[in-house]
């Protein structure tokens, strides 16, 4: 059954602005205020609106927290910024403290998986007493969708490779909605392609605040994954909290080949593969993702 998305205008109207280091950041909260806190962390190159289809499936159970990270969507897109994964994790932690959240679950996708790995690494340090003397935050669980958890299995698109090249700034300026549509079609499942409306919204959010002007900077999360592999893969290997992988296997970037690497490295891996689904499971099959996520959260298993 197709899930109706939340209209972008409605999504924006329900959001607020949080100021982080002088930068305006779009945030959105909702759901059940008495439920456990669930932080939804989006991917590259889109925004928190990626969760618009699955949001209604989760809001009766969870207190929901979503943010457009720095450089994405309706948040600030500064030209002179390093765009480190570390900074995105600090943004999320700072905002959660502002919201008086002390413990939370994670649902992440793509670039957001890497941010989640950094948050899990920090959680592990706190549990082992190796963290700075800051306000405690505790990760309770993490559910990861398609993303580059292991740099050795990540297979970027040609466009991503070009953005990372010395002419990346020019490549970004030559981007267009038509090219975006083609790229998305190549990574979605063959039976679940992005709709024209979804492409329109993705493009609007990418280009907002001259977002194409920083695409070549945002893409540097890929070499960061290699640089910090020991820390971020180690976080998955050593974490004390439950972790689940929900994977769209036909994704050429981080599909079945990444899920297989996950099974090889992670002890007693909890993996659900969604046949026919590509890189954006929460957009392509939101009800299925919600069903498996809730089962994971409840400590159940769906075959």
N, C-alpha and C positions, 0 to 999 in steps of 0.2 A: 504494500500500500504506500503510495507516495505521500510524503509528509510535507505539509504546507510550511514554507519558510516564514519567518517574521520579516515583514517589510522593512527595508533599510531605514525609512523615516521613523517608523515606530521603534526600531532598535535604538536609533539615536536619541529619540525623545525620552526613552526610559533610562538613558545614561547620564552620567555626571562627569565633571572634570576634576581630576586630582593633580596637584602640582608637585612634580618631582624634580628637584634640583633646578627649579625655575622653568621647567618645561610643562606645558599642559598635556595631560594624559587622559584619554577617554577611558572611562570605566563603566561597567554595568553590573548591577547586583539584582537579585530577585530570588524567586523560589520560596521555599518554606523557611522562615527565619528561625524556626525551632529545630530544623534539620541539621545534619552535619555539614560543615563547610566544604564545598567542592570548588576548587580553582580550575578553570578551563583556560588552557594556554594554547594559543593559535600558532599557525605555521607561517612559512615564507611563501609568497610575498603578500599575504592577505591580511586578515584582521580577526577580531573577536566575533565578527558577524558570521564567520565560518561555523559557529555553534548555533546559529539561529534555528536550524531544523530540529536539533536535538534538545534545545533548551526546554520546550514544552514537555518533552518526555521525562525530564529530570526535576522540574520545578516543584512537584508535589513532595518529593523526598528530601531534597537538598537545599541548603542555603547556597545560592550560586554566585560566584565571583568571576568576572571576566574583564580583561583589560586589553586595549590595543597597545602593544609594546612600543618602545621608542622607535620611530621610523616607520610605523605601520598605521594603516587606517586613518582614524581621525585624531591620532596623537601627533605630537611634535615630530618634525623630521629635520633636525638640525643638520646643516652642511658640515660643520666642524665638530664631529663626534666620532668616537672610536667604534661604536656599535659592538661592544663586547657582550658575549653571553653573560658574563659576570654582572654587567650593569643591568641587564634585563632581569636577572634573578634578584638583584638588590631592589629594583623597582617593585617587583611583586612583593617581596618581603616587607618593604617600607609601607606599601599600600595596605597590606594585611594587618600590620600593626596599627595603622591609622584606623582601620575598621574594627579594631579590637578582636581580631581573630588570633587565637594562640595555637590552634591545631587544625589541620586541614588535609583533605584528600586532593589528589591531582588527576585531571584528565587532560592529556596533552597530545599534540599532533605535530609532526614534521619538525621545524625549527623549535617549536615548543617542547618537543621531547628532549632536546639538548638543554634547554633552560631547566626542564624538570630534572635532568641528570645532575645539574649544578645544585639545584635545591636539595636533591637527595644526598649529594655529597656533603652539603652543609649540615643537613639533619644528622648524618652519620657522625660528623665531627662533634656536634653538640652532645650527642648521646655518649660519645667516648670522652667528653670533657676536653676536647682539643679546639673548641671554638672560642672566638673573642667573647668577652663578658657583655653580651648584648641581651636584649629582651628575648626570652626563649620563644622559639617557634618550633612546632613539631609536625613533621609530615607523617600522616597515618597510613596512607597507601598511595599507589600510583598506577594508573592505567594509561598505557602508551599506545597510540595509533601509529600508522606508517611514518617512519622518520629515520634519519641517519644515526641510529644508535651506535653503529660500529663503522668508523670511517673506511675500513677495508671492504665493506660491502656496499657502500653508497655509490650509486651510479647516476651522477648528475646529468641533466639534459644538456644538449649542446649550448643552449642559451645561457645556462648557468655557468658553463665553462668559459664562454665568451665574456660574461659579466666579470668574471674573475681575472681576465686577461688585462694587459696594459691598456687596451682600448675599451675597457669595460664601460667607461663613462659615455663613450660614443654609442656603444651597443644599446645602453639604457635609453639614450635619447631617440634611438630609432625604433623603440618598442611601440606597439600599437594594440588596440583592442583585438584586431583580427589575429595578430601574432599570439596574443594571450589565449584567445579561443583555441587556436591550433595546439598550443602547448598543453592546455588543460585537457583537450580531447585526447591527447596522446597518453595521458597518465590516469584518466578516469577509466573505469571499466567499460567494455564495449556496449553493455546493455544499460549503463547508467551515466550517459554523458551529461556534461553541465548544460543547463538550459540557457537560452539566450538572456533571460533575466539575471541569472546567476553570473554570467560573464559580464553583463553590464555593471552589476554591483561590484564585482571584484575589481573591474577596471576603474570605476569611480573611486574606490577606496585606495587603490594603488597610486593613482595619479593625484589624489588630494594633497594639498600643500606641496606640490611639485615633487611627489614621491619618486618619479622616475629619475630625478636628479641625484638620488642617494642609493639607487639600487645597486650600483657597483660597490658601495660601501657595506650595505647590508649583507651581501653575498659572502663576505669574509668570515661568516660563521663556519664555512667549510674548512678552511685551514685551521681555524680554532679547534675544530673537532679532532684534527690530527695532533695539534699541539698539546691538547689536554686529554688525549685518549686515556691515559693511565688513570687520571682522576675521574673522568666521566663514565668510562666502562667499569672502572673499579667500584664506582658508586652502585651500579647494578649488581655487581658480584658480591658486595659486602653489606648492602643495606639490611637493616633490621625490619623493614616494613614489607608488606605484601606488594608484589608488582605483577601486573598482567599486561600481556601484549595482545591487542586486537589488530589483525593485519588483513589488508586488502591484497591478495596474492598476485593479481595481474598488474600491479603497479611496477613499471620498469625501474623506478628510482629506488624504492625500498620495499619491494613486495616479498614474494615467497623466499627469495634468496636471503633477504635480511632475516625473515622469521626462522629460516633454517640455521643461520649463524647464531641467533638467539638461543635456539634449542641446544646448540653445541656448547655454548659458553655458560649458560645460566643453569644452576642446579635446580632440579625439580621445576622446570619452566611451566608457566601457566600461559598457554597460547591458544587463541581462537582465530582461525582463518575463515574469512567470509568469501566463499566461492564467487568468482565473477566480479569482485569489487576491486577498485583501483586505489589510487593514492589518497583519496578523500573519503574514507569510510563514513564519517559523520555527516557528510553532504550526500553521498550516494545511497547509504543505507542507515539513516539515523535511528529507525526503530530497532533494527538488529543490534546496532552498537549500544543503544540504551539498554536493551534487554540483557546483553552479555555483561555490560558494565554493572548493572544493578545486581545481577546474579553474583558477580565477583565481589561486589560490596557486601552482599549478604552472606558471603562465604559458601556460596553454592557453586555448582558446575553444570553447564549446559553442554550437552554433546551435540 
